[in-house]
Amino acid sequence: MTIEAYVFISTATPRAVCRAVRRLPGVARADALFGSPDVIALVGGEDLASMDAVIDAIVALPGVAATDSKVARWITEEA
């Protein structure tokens, strides 16, 4: 089962950080936003540890001032 999280990124250089985030393995999508946060990324991994490794790689990027991540959960329709 794949575990996914949304990562909200604060930076003074959203274009550069967004481009760098998109190049990281485990990033499904990254977009610059108007307003705060500056960048949002959807990341994933096969387990919690591999997903955390992707988030750690984002935190280590030059220009990243702060991050906030939220694990995503798929809600199924009830019968």
Order of alpha helices (4+ residues) and beta strands (2+ residues): beta-alpha-beta-beta-alpha-beta
